[in-house]
Amino acid sequence: MPGINLIFKKEDVGFLSSTLKEKLLTSNWDSRYFSESYFETKSLFISGNRYEKYPIYIFENDDFLAVIEGFLYNEDAKSIEDELVKLHKIVIDNTKRQEAISKWLTSTDGDFIIVIRDKKTAVTYLLNDVFARLPLYYYLKNNCLIVSREQNRLTELADIKNIDMIGAAQFMMLGYTVGNRTLVEECNYFLPGSLLLVDENKGEVKLERNYVFNFESMVDYTTSYKKHVEQSVALFKKATSKRQYIKNIIGLSGGLDSRAVAAAFDFTRNCQAISRLSVNKKELKDVKLAKKIATKISLPFKVLNTEAFTGEMIYKLALQKMGLNSLENAFNFQYEEKLLQQENDFVYFTGDGGDRIKPHITFSKKLKNYEQLMDSIIEKNSVLPYKYIEDITGVTMDSVRKDIISFLQSFPEQSLEIKYIHFMIYESAFKSVFEGEDRKRFYFWTVTPFYATDFFIKSMSIPENYKKNYKFYKDFLIKMDKRVADIENAAWGFPISSFKLNLFLYSKNVAKMLPFQIKKYIQADVEKLKKTHHTNLLLFLSELINSEDFPNDFNNKGLSYFKDNISEMNTTVIYKIITPIIVSQLLQKKSNLNTRYANIEFI
């Protein structure tokens, strides 16, 4: 992955300069990438790896040096420099820093990581945006700090060989790790709105959490419904415009969120819609609807066809994201590579984040304690009985529950029901979805206006009763462009403006109350069972179980039992189980995905 790296080592300066520095400046993914050194002292080294169009910007004056990765949107070079001067004054003020950074973060629209080194004190400050739009990881042990946008690079520099077993169990259960855990032991996720301080003179490293959204205190009951809609549409159009570039491509599907982005485009600025059609044509309905949407608003449209993905692509994704973007997403590589080959110098728009103006989860009964909250997280998000996970990992359900509950207790909200929403936004959205979006940045810059800071804050201020039954989203989309609102939603088979919506949502709510074993057979979008599992995926699983290179951290008998019952699982669940195991193999240099399975196709 492209991005910033930072290494601080209080002692053993020779090792820093000869080994870590050399690895940082020589390990690049392909011929598009190059390495840059931004700053170096005896104990501190700041560098970057990127391709030509990837945004890393350097600014220096008499007081400080700044390196910014990403964008502050709608800011020209002069105003960015002014913001950096302002930010420098904020971070060096120890008395009012947290409050001032919080205000700055919540009033700044951008996807960024900023490093500032104060020349007078030799203190370096690193902070990310309020959402952690650019995933960042760090290792801190034995007077050595390594910060990188790429886990694979970090694990090599720190010589990490072990998987985080609680993180692995969480991933198998939910599809993502929780809090600052990753799948790799001692490789930590840099939480949103955080500040890292490195004092070279004192040899100290400090990590501060500067801002966490309190979704309980954000709700605005004083603004009228009509005003909420009008203001949201205006903010969304502004956010889209600020992110537009010389050329703008929207990944358009038949869903609601991407069409909202397409409707907000300023068409005078070279815009185009593109859809993907895989070899199994599973997106055919989406493609037809995307074309219909694009035609209706006179947006140029084309389709990119892709073939089956291979073991080499799975291996590549595992190296890039170390499992945090689940490995079934390897099918995206062909699309992203073809797009890069056919287009040049563009920004790629997605509809990620549209969930914020849709109805959030509600509870029929008030949650009484954290145990009930944890039960709800498992019930609503886990699609696999935990017995399989415990057999494979040896991690008990009690250990996983205690770890997640301790994180839930740190949330600022009082209501357990709102803590659930907080958990889903910070963990499922900010973490899981952002890792997938970040995968695209290996090739090109990608954005979504749904995570413009002011639009997000506005979205979370809208009372839940306004969002109920998609009422707010419907009026938001109609106000944006009624033509796209009147085209059917691929997931429903009818438009959001249709009278059928309330009946459909009622039937879904009834289905949610059914027991798990019944529910799994009547879900409209459930994947086909064993008969559609790709032969080579099952072959890989069988060989993995019986391999001499099966990781010692996991139990192959547990995985064998899982395989024997695989007809109960959809393909996504299978990948979630094997993803941490493959990451463990990578750490131990034992994966054969890029050799034995390099050209083997996985659908």
C-alpha positions, 0 to 999 in steps of 0.5 A: 500500500502507498503511504507514510511510514515513521520509525522511532528508536531511542537506542541502537541508532546503527540498526535504525539506519542500516536495516529498518531504513533500508527495508523502507526504501527498497520494498515497493509493490510494483514498477509504479511505486517509488520511495521517498525520505522526508526527514531523518535524525539519529533516532527518527525516520519519516518516509513514504512509498507511493505512485506518481498521483498518490497524494503526499504533500510536504510543507516546511517553515522556520517552526516545523516540518509537515508531511500530509498524506491525503487531502483536505478537500476544497483547500488550495495549497495556500489555505492548506499551509494556513491550516497546517500553521494553525494545527501546529499551534494547536498540537504544541499547546499542552494545556488546551490541545485535546479540546482544540484538536477536537474542534479542528477535526470536526470542522475539517473535511478530509481523508488524511494523516498529518505528521508535524515535527516541531523544530524547537522541541524536537517533538513529532505529532502524528494525527489522523482524521476523525474517521480514520479514513486512511487505515494506519497501524503501529508497533510499540515495544522495547523502545521501538515505534514503527508506524505504517500504512501497510501491515505487511511492511510493519510485520517485517520490520518488527519481525512479528511471526504470531497471529492475534488469536482473540483478533482471529476469533473476532474476525471469524465471528464478525468479519472484523477485529474490534478496537485496536486489534488486528489479526497480527499480534502487537500490530495495533490499529490506529484509532480514529481521531488519535494523536501520537507524540514522539519526544526525541529528547526524552525518548518518550512516545505517547498516544492520545485519543482526541475525539470520539463521536457521542451519538447520543448527544448529536441528535437534533430535535429542534430542526424541522424534518423539511429542513433536515432534508434540505440541509442534508441534500445541500451538504451532500452536493457540496461534499461531492463537488469538493471531491471532484477532480479532473476526471471523476468515475462513479462505481455505479450499482443498482443500489441506493447509495451510488445513485445518490452520488451520481445524482450529486455530480457536477456533470460539467467536470468530466464524469463517468459511471462504470459497473463491473460484470463478473464471469458468473454474471452475479451483478447482471441485475445491478448492471442493467439498473446502473445503465438505466440510472446513468441513461436517465441522468445522461451520465456516460456509462460502461461495463468492465468484464472480469474473469474468475480470481486466482490464488495469486490474487488471494495471496496479493490481497492477504499481503496488502491488507493482512486479512482485514479486507476479507479474502473473498474480495480478491475478485475486485483486483481484476476490476481495479487493474482494468480500470487503471489500464483504461483510464488515467488520472481520475478520482473514484467515487463510491457510495460507502457510508449511505447507511448513515441516513438509513434506519439504524438497528432498533430494539423491541426491548430495552437492553439491561446490561452489557451482557445483553448488548453483547448478545445482541451484537452476536445475534445480529452480526454473527452468521456462524455458531461460535462452537466452530470458531472455538474448535479452530482457534481454542479461544473461548466465547467468554474471552471474546465477550470480555474483550469486546465488552471492555471496549464497549464500556469505553464508549461515551454514550449512556444508552446501551442501544446507542452504544450498539449503533456506535459499535456498528459505525466504528467497527463495521463501517469505519474499520471493515468498510474502510479497509475495503475502500483502502484496497482500491488506493493501491491503484487510485484515489477513492472517495465517498461524500457520505463521509464528509465531516459536516454531512456525517455529523448532520446525518447522525443528528437526524432523529431515528423516527425520521429515518424509520422505514427509509422515509428520510432516505426516500425524501433525500433521494427525491430531493436530490433527483426524483428520476433516480429515486423512481428506478427500482432498487436492486435489493428490493425489486422496486423503487424507494418511492414505491408504495410497496416499500412499507409492506416489504419492510414489514415482512422483513421485520416479521422474518427477523423474529424467526429462530436462526435455523428457520431464518437462514433458509428464507433469507432472500439474498442468502448464498447458495449452499454446498452445491455452488461452492467452487471446487477449487475452494474446497480442494484448497480447504482440504489441502490446508487441513492436511498440510504440514504447513498448517499453522500451529496457532490453529487446530486443523481438527477443528477446521476439518469438523467445519469443512464436514459441515460446510453445507451449512455455510455460505462462501463468505463465511468460509473465507472469514474462517480461512482468512486468519489462517492464511495470514498466519501462514504469511507471517511464517512464510508458508503460504502456497497460494502464490505457487501451488494455487497461483493460477487456480481459479476461485469464483 
